[in-house]
Every structure is written in structure tokens, then in C-alpha cells.
């Protein structure tokens, strides 16, 4: 399904469908990912969510959303390749399914525009109380990445692997720059966001016509974003990093690079390759690490197609580190040397196509697929994408597997001796 | 085939009971690419003492066996069932909770073939000593993973505080020690008792034609034979109404502590209207502690809670509880403040307007979830086990009154049935 796009200052993409009981309005705002701006934008997202001139407190906001039959409203930031994306999302029930006579679409979009364009600020400064509260929450969030050991291990892998690249920046920024922000500095961040971000708005639902200006609100005219410089450098040899912590299970993460990204003609082949490597239960990693050798409960790989990374993650006994690392290496080697069987190839394609089709069964999924393509500079209609997957051959997989090179290995493990401190 | 229409929601649910007792529900969704099917048994981690089918004496089986069984079902003489689904373009999964084990797949094509696979693999147990031993390594790592998960530890410490003998106090996956005792024969005993068709529900939601599904299931089931069965006899423990311990603290390698307050409730005893009790409890918790409530906003602005704060209503077959909490720099102070809020609401009453808004909010959330075939199949199954339809949820939510939730606050939120679970940071966590 393709959207109808209104090409105004801010493009609005409408997916008109009767499939859902709700309507979703999503505003995707992106800027180049940078250590200098990530903390400010992360804080801005939270402060905009917490108050506007008309809805100055969380109680006012919640009251309004509850009256819109539990409409959901969220603002958050994320990292997509080298972009820092601030997403405003609203989802609300289509009134035809409710004993209600209100025009929920008009009310909900007016609410969204209000939150973006009329924040709780005066004299070029946000409300200091909200800024302080949200700074505290974000500092806590940055600090507690450590408390979830898988997330922590992945953050550390990316920090080590991409230390000289924008991609190493965490979407919440760093504690140091977060501390330095205040209500005035944050307003500068806001003005830069209004003037410079590349913005796409998505409307998904049983909506026939709408007022574009009312949905986006009054953004100033903008020029397109400069292309993002990427300085991916391969190290002369693999980096190995270890850390210890007071935990039961070791977290092993391996970072690989590939030159194939989402705009590449081999993108679909690379997706299939990752699927065969560690994307599904029939993949090499799941079968060899878990099923055959009982070394782990999970062993999987993820393809970051905007940036060109493949990341492997698994949780293991500390003593089995060398063995697991070797088994993982052998699996990639097998994909690089032997053509994959037609049966496995077909199975992997079927699973990938199933995944893509399933994504279109959620309002947010339709918008997300389109937005991914837009960021990569190549929007594939769903059917084209599926065709590309169907045409992938065993030779394509061989070529893709040979583009994958190990860069960094990160291992977080338990301490040798619970009483003694060990530093690695 | 029975047909139940819901005009306001524009949905129709079809159902039929097979001669062997299997209950089947179909909910067609227009315009969807995907079909989601779940095959669920009314059997979970708490069912560890029962009278096996065809026997008179009760047995007690090792903790974690329902979950272990779930893992082992995916293997048969041919190999791996994940693989079979994969070749048919479907993704399969399974989960075990306190009271249920569910097997599921989603696919955008070949629903009929996949549905046969689902019915056939769950109705065909195949365990060997060797494969049982191999699984112990994998599940051992799963248990180890949860041992490092602070939120999981927080919740199970709470259950251990609340329950003295009831098996809800035991981790769903069991322990490294208990799973080591599991044998092939234990698995068969549990399987034959709890996987009888009369103890199971098949729910299919998505891009399907109801007639075709029922025909498929009828012919599939007609080819199989099952021993006759009345009902499963579970051995109930005698559990006091009060909490076992009022507090427990565990230290882990984390940087921000967590607190969870829990109440051991008696709502599961209202067996003929459990879903109503659940709606009542959810509305009470939302009114008092949901985002936008005075309690939430005050504690948030004081920095005692962050947006991890949430509340949970849990009403299961033989136990029920309410829990609330989240991350906090000061667990003891947050605990005291939450208790004050409850006490204040008990003496001064609650805000009726807020209650009405929360009802509206929960109604909207329900309708929103009807977009999801996963939600329809899993919740549809849960409602069906309670003898209701997921579409009734909207009406049930409308029946709850302000007096109802006020009464609940008075009767079930006491001192003697309350406990606190805290996960604190280890002193050397910053090393």
C-alpha cells in the first residue's frame, strides 16, 4: 500500500485504510546524529511532552487525552543510522466505533499542533521546573542503562566499535552535556529544531480529507538536510574488550561491518544473509549455539541497515567464552564459503516476507516502513521490496556474507571471585 | 457453529465445541494480511500437584515443569517444529504463565497448512532422555538470564513475600536444581493430564474464512483419539489470607533501586465474575495511581518516581494480587508515601470525576487493542477460559461503579495482606 503525499513545506503522507479501529498521526523529525545535540534534543522531546501554554501540566494533558477516549500521545528520540529522530505520535479511536459524536480527528490533531508549536515557555525560556524534573529523569535513564545488562553490553560494544563515528552517540546523549542544559539553552535547541529538522508527517486510518496546515502546524520554510558524512574506519585488527560485573550470566556481543546499506542494490540479499546467520530460529547461530550445543538460551544477529552493521548477541557461561566465540566465527565462515541450500534460502525469504507483511497490520508499521526508506534515500513500495527478496540467489548470499567483517568483540562477565575486585 | 455479533464494535466471533471437548473460536478481520492462531492449555507453572489422568493418587512434580514441557513440545521424530513452520512461511512461538501454556503462529499465507501443523505438533508428544538432558543446559541459561534481571527479581521477591505455600511464589521456569530433577516420564504424566482437548482452546484471528477453519479442525480432530476425561483434579494448598512477610530487600549490581508494594487479594474467589473483578481493580489502580493522578504527579515532581512507575492487577485461577511501584532513588521514602496515599484515599475518599475519565481512557485502550490479532487471540482465549468473550470487556468496563471501587479500596487494601519488595544497589556497584 502506498501513501498519498502532499508535498508542501512539510510533506504529509496519508495511508487511507479501513483496516484499523484507530487513526494514527506520526510526526518524524530528524537531524544529523551528534554528541553536541543529542542530549538537548532528548530533553526537548520530554519537555514538549510535559506541557504547553494551553495544557500547562501533566494533569491537564492527561485529562484532555482521557476525554479523547484514551488517545495516546508520546514524544521520544531514537537513533536510525546517522540520524537522530524525534518522533511525536498520536493514536486515537475512530469515533465510528464509539458512542461519541465528537470529531476526534480535528481535536487530536489540534492537540498535537499545540504541543509542538505552543510550548510552555516565555521570554525564550521553557518552564524551569519542568526542565529540572525532566533533566533528572533523563540523567537517571542514562545512569540506569547499566542496570539492564544486555542493553549496557550493546551500548558498550557500539561505543568501542564506532568511537570515532557519530553512530557511537547514544540517543539520550551523555550525562555531562545533559547537566549543562538549562531552560534558555533548551529554547535554542527548540528553535533549531523548528527551523532545521527534516520533517515527515504520517496519517494512517479511515481519513478521507484533512487540512494539511492544521495537521502540521506552522513550521517555517526549510532547506533540505545536508548529507550525513560517515567516516566508518575498519581497524587493522579485531578489537577485544572485556568488563566484569557482579552478574550470573556473561553477555557476549560481536560487532561486524558490512558495506551494504539500505540504499544498496544488494540490500534485500543482505537481509536474507542476516536472516540465515542469526535472524530466525532456523538460523546458523540459533541452531549451532543453542539447539546443538546447549550453550545459550538466545543467540541472534541484527542487521543495522542504515549504518551497515551486523551485531551478534548471546548470554553464556563465562567459562564457555572461547568456545562460543569460535562457534560464532565458524557460522559466518560457513556462509562465506559454502552456498546455502535452496531449502534454507526459501525458508528465510518466506520468513522475511512474512515479517514485512505483518508490519503492515499495525498503523505505526505502515508509516515506519515508508520512513525507513525515506531516510535511506530509497523508498521501496512493499511489493517491490518483496520481489527483491524473492529474487535473492545463493550466490548473492555468498557475496553478502563475504562483505561482513568482524570489528569488535565485547564481553561482560561475572567476577572471578565474588569477594575480590578484578579489573580487566 | 455459533455466531455472536457485536454491533458497536463491528466484529463477529464464531465458535464451536468439538466432540472431544476442544473449544474453537474464530474472529475474522477484514483487510488484514496476517493470521494469528493460539492453541492454549489451561495449565501453567502453579499446577505442580494433581491427580494424573487415569489414576487415583495425586503426585507432585518438579517446579518449572510446565515451562520445560513447552520447550520440549517443539521437538518430534522429524526434528524441529520451528523449522516446519519456517518452511511454511510462518513464525511460531510459545509462552508459559502461571496458569496457561500457549503455542502460537502468525502467517500471511498458507494458514490451513500451518493450522494443521499447530494442532498436530501440540497433540503429539515426543520426549527422549537425551533431548530432555540437552534442554537442561538451554533452560539453565534462561534461568540465569532472569537471575540478572532486576525487575523480574523484584516481582518474584514480592510473590515470595506474599505467599507461604501457594506455588505462585515459585519462578515460572523453576530453579537450576528443580529442572535437573525433571525426567521424560514426568513430562508425559503432565502432558497426558493437561493437554487433553477438553482442557484446551484454539483461537484464530485474522485473514480467515470461519467455515473453512471449522471444517479443517473437525477433520483434523476426527483422526485422533483421546482417553475420556472428566476434569483435571488439582491439589489446592491451604493459603492464609495474610502476607507471609511484610518486607524483603535484595541487593544487585544496579545503579537505581526499585520498590514494589503488593497486596494479596481474595478477588479470585468470586469465580463467577472474575473479569468484572479485574475491571474493578484496574479502574481503582488507574484512578489512584495512573499518570495524571495527584499521587503520580506529586511523587514524580519530587523525584521519588520516574516513568517506570506502574501498577498491575492480577487475577488468576487460584490467586489474585495488586502491585505498584518502579524505579526510585529512595525506596523506603517512596514506600511510606505510597502507603500514605492509600490511607488518605481510604479516609477522605477518591475523585469521582477522575474515575469517570479513567473509565473512558481504559475503554479507548480496549478498542485500540482490537487492531491487534495477537491481542484478540491471546485475550480472546483468556476471556473464553473464564466463560466470556473479549468483546464483553467493553460492557464489563461500563458496569463498574464508583461505589464499587471505593468498597474495594476499603476491603482489600489492609496492613495484614500487604508487603514491600525492594531491590537495592550493592555497595560496590560503582566499582
Boltz contact constraints between the chains, C-beta under 6 A:
constraints:
  - contact:
      token1: [A, 19]
      token2: [B, 31]
      max_distance: 6.0
  - contact:
      token1: [A, 20]
      token2: [B, 371]
      max_distance: 6.0
  - contact:
      token1: [A, 21]
      token2: [B, 367]
      max_distance: 6.0
  - contact:
      token1: [A, 21]
      token2: [B, 370]
      max_distance: 6.0
  - contact:
      token1: [A, 21]
      token2: [B, 371]
      max_distance: 6.0
  - contact:
      token1: [A, 22]
      token2: [B, 368]
      max_distance: 6.0
  - contact:
      token1: [A, 58]
      token2: [B, 292]
      max_distance: 6.0
  - contact:
      token1: [A, 58]
      token2: [B, 297]
      max_distance: 6.0
  - contact:
      token1: [A, 59]
      token2: [B, 292]
      max_distance: 6.0
  - contact:
      token1: [A, 59]
      token2: [B, 297]
      max_distance: 6.0
  - contact:
      token1: [A, 62]
      token2: [B, 291]
      max_distance: 6.0
  - contact:
      token1: [A, 62]
      token2: [B, 292]
      max_distance: 6.0
  - contact:
      token1: [A, 66]
      token2: [B, 357]
      max_distance: 6.0
  - contact:
      token1: [A, 66]
      token2: [B, 360]
      max_distance: 6.0
  - contact:
      token1: [A, 66]
      token2: [B, 361]
      max_distance: 6.0
  - contact:
      token1: [A, 69]
      token2: [B, 360]
      max_distance: 6.0
  - contact:
      token1: [A, 69]
      token2: [B, 364]
      max_distance: 6.0
  - contact:
      token1: [A, 70]
      token2: [B, 361]
      max_distance: 6.0
  - contact:
      token1: [A, 70]
      token2: [B, 364]
      max_distance: 6.0
  - contact:
      token1: [A, 70]
      token2: [B, 365]
      max_distance: 6.0
  - contact:
      token1: [A, 93]
      token2: [B, 364]
      max_distance: 6.0
  - contact:
      token1: [A, 93]
      token2: [B, 367]
      max_distance: 6.0
  - contact:
      token1: [A, 97]
      token2: [B, 367]
      max_distance: 6.0
  - contact:
      token1: [A, 133]
      token2: [B, 301]
      max_distance: 6.0
  - contact:
      token1: [A, 136]
      token2: [B, 303]
      max_distance: 6.0
  - contact:
      token1: [A, 137]
      token2: [B, 306]
      max_distance: 6.0
  - contact:
      token1: [A, 140]
      token2: [B, 256]
      max_distance: 6.0
  - contact:
      token1: [A, 140]
      token2: [B, 306]
      max_distance: 6.0
  - contact:
      token1: [A, 143]
      token2: [B, 255]
      max_distance: 6.0
  - contact:
      token1: [A, 144]
      token2: [B, 255]
      max_distance: 6.0
  - contact:
      token1: [A, 144]
      token2: [B, 256]
      max_distance: 6.0
  - contact:
      token1: [A, 146]
      token2: [B, 255]
      max_distance: 6.0
  - contact:
      token1: [A, 147]
      token2: [B, 150]
      max_distance: 6.0
  - contact:
      token1: [A, 147]
      token2: [B, 254]
      max_distance: 6.0
  - contact:
      token1: [A, 147]
      token2: [B, 255]
      max_distance: 6.0
  - contact:
      token1: [A, 149]
      token2: [B, 148]
      max_distance: 6.0
  - contact:
      token1: [A, 245]
      token2: [B, 253]
      max_distance: 6.0
  - contact:
      token1: [A, 246]
      token2: [B, 253]
      max_distance: 6.0
  - contact:
      token1: [A, 247]
      token2: [B, 148]
      max_distance: 6.0
  - contact:
      token1: [A, 248]
      token2: [B, 144]
      max_distance: 6.0
  - contact:
      token1: [A, 248]
      token2: [B, 147]
      max_distance: 6.0
  - contact:
      token1: [A, 248]
      token2: [B, 148]
      max_distance: 6.0
  - contact:
      token1: [A, 249]
      token2: [B, 144]
      max_distance: 6.0
  - contact:
      token1: [A, 249]
      token2: [B, 145]
      max_distance: 6.0
  - contact:
      token1: [A, 249]
      token2: [B, 148]
      max_distance: 6.0
  - contact:
      token1: [A, 281]
      token2: [B, 82]
      max_distance: 6.0
  - contact:
      token1: [A, 282]
      token2: [B, 83]
      max_distance: 6.0
  - contact:
      token1: [A, 282]
      token2: [B, 86]
      max_distance: 6.0
  - contact:
      token1: [A, 290]
      token2: [B, 138]
      max_distance: 6.0
  - contact:
      token1: [A, 294]
      token2: [B, 134]
      max_distance: 6.0
  - contact:
      token1: [A, 294]
      token2: [B, 137]
      max_distance: 6.0
  - contact:
      token1: [A, 294]
      token2: [B, 138]
      max_distance: 6.0
  - contact:
      token1: [A, 296]
      token2: [B, 141]
      max_distance: 6.0
  - contact:
      token1: [A, 297]
      token2: [B, 138]
      max_distance: 6.0
  - contact:
      token1: [A, 297]
      token2: [B, 141]
      max_distance: 6.0
  - contact:
      token1: [A, 297]
      token2: [B, 142]
      max_distance: 6.0
  - contact:
      token1: [A, 297]
      token2: [B, 145]
      max_distance: 6.0
  - contact:
      token1: [A, 315]
      token2: [B, 145]
      max_distance: 6.0
  - contact:
      token1: [A, 347]
      token2: [B, 86]
      max_distance: 6.0
  - contact:
      token1: [A, 347]
      token2: [B, 87]
      max_distance: 6.0
  - contact:
      token1: [A, 350]
      token2: [B, 89]
      max_distance: 6.0
  - contact:
      token1: [A, 351]
      token2: [B, 86]
      max_distance: 6.0
  - contact:
      token1: [A, 354]
      token2: [B, 89]
      max_distance: 6.0
  - contact:
      token1: [A, 354]
      token2: [B, 108]
      max_distance: 6.0
  - contact:
      token1: [A, 357]
      token2: [B, 33]
      max_distance: 6.0
  - contact:
      token1: [A, 357]
      token2: [B, 108]
      max_distance: 6.0
  - contact:
      token1: [A, 358]
      token2: [B, 34]
      max_distance: 6.0
  - contact:
      token1: [A, 361]
      token2: [B, 32]
      max_distance: 6.0
  - contact:
      token1: [A, 361]
      token2: [B, 33]
      max_distance: 6.0
  - contact:
      token1: [A, 361]
      token2: [B, 34]
      max_distance: 6.0
  - contact:
      token1: [A, 421]
      token2: [B, 431]
      max_distance: 6.0
